[in-house]
Amino acid sequence: MTTETQHLPERRPDWLWHAGVAAFVVGWWLIYRQLIPFSEWLTSLLPVDRHSHAGEAIAFFLYDTPKVMMLLTLIVFAMGVVRSFFSPEKTRALLSGKREGVGNVMAAALGIVTPFCSCSAVPLFIGFVSAGVPLGVTFSFLVAAPMVNEVAVFLLWGLVGWQVAAIYLVFGLMVAIVAGWMIGRFHLEGWLQDWVRDIHAGTADLDIPDKNLSMPDRYRMGIEAVREIVGKVWVWIILGISLGALIHGYVPEDLMARIMGVDAWWSVPAAVVIGIPMYTNAAGVIPIVEALLAKGAALGTVLAFMMSVIALSLPEMLILRQVLTLRLIAVFVGVVGSGILAVGFLFNAIF
Amino acid sequence: MDIKVYGPGCKRCETTEQMVREAAAKLGIEAQVEKVTDPRQIAMAGVMSTPGIAVNGKLVHAGGLPDPAKLEGWLQNG
């Protein structure tokens, strides 16, 4: 440890960091409140009629882009700080040897806060299974981690409303818990790739350095998360908002109600199927969700579409193909897809 | 010195490899830096979140970009 401290750059005092973060949040709030007048003013400068199709689409784009970017920055920063208290290693230790049931619930909940990137899904999967985390519990984690993430929940809150965000959170967790539990009941350990069963993953007892992180360290991790995630997803966001703006401006309301409305029962399975090959980040799909809902699409159908886009993605399945046999992937898609269908139909029936 | 960087090939893993090479060069340490991309070997090394770094067979880091100051510390102690 002594050699490490010698090389650390000179540190600013903690209070300066706290004050800086507080000032940032206040400044953020002041700017955020001015977004509607600002976007209206910007739209009025353009040579289009505000109430024409193009005017509606442009106003939507000019308002949503800064709004989503600002929300995303704040959320990612806050979660970067929160996540510095968690790690896959800690999560594994909490889950190993847990019974199914309790384990599925814990795994889904930990999926929200544990840092996870789909590029390390394979080592994480093996790390879990080889440390005695039951297969079904591992799946609960793998479903919840991308789907019920903070970006999805807080962006839904900011763009669509807290009720929809809460519904998404609760039912996303339920899909992850039930799907994982069912996969566990099927006892499909034999359907892993051969080499995964034989492997004895090293359980190198890492002296994880996050044990003695200071608050400024955690702030720095938050800033790092913002730089990395916002830098990666901004393209998806612009694409999503553009699509949302086109829907908002040009798609007639009765058309949307007809093809994605409550009465079109087939729209739920169609939304799930369309969602699978679509690959975008949660941040990219939510502006589309916002525009669809505003045009009279049914809540259940839209939720099913969103869950399918995020939870069942083709690239992630290709990654998991390295550890799972095709049969197991088919079961995974079948079980999770059925859960999403159930959520879609349930909400279309209730509302 | 034998250094392994574990990662399936995402951007952060490449950045990490670059950081390790630069740190070794800066400290004047002669190091063989190997990039391990095979998921089996990554798992067997006990890495669950990538990128991971092992110095002379001992895992010193897993998950996210390493802190430059700490990285130099590992290389000097390794």
Interface residues (C-beta under 8 A of the other chain):
Chain A: T3 E4 H7 L8 P9 S87 P88 E89 R92 P115 F116 C117 C119 S120 V122 P123 L124 I126 G127 F128 S130 W195 I199 H200 A201 G202 T203 A204 L206 I208 P209 M221 E224 E228 Q322 V323
Chain B: Y6 G7 P8 G9 C10 R12 C13 P39 R40 I42 A43 M44 A45 G46 V47 M48 S49 T50 L59 V60 H61 A62 G63 G64 L65 D67 A69 K70 E72 G73 Q76 N77
